[in-house]
Amino acid sequence: MANGELRRGSDRMVAGVCSGIAQWLGWPVDRVRLVYVLVSIFSAAFPGILCYLLLWFLMPDSTD
């Protein structure tokens, strides 16, 4: 994974995937969560859930 794209412990709600993506993009974590939810709703939810689960297992965990 790219530098900074880690699942973060300090901002995590479930697995820290959105907070890691937010850190990588330089966006507020709430914006990434909102975009993720909207994309998941408009794609019938299943692909969004599958992507989240894959990222949960593929993204390295941070040490904080």
Helices and strands as residue ranges (DSSP letters): H 17-25, H 29-42, H 46-58
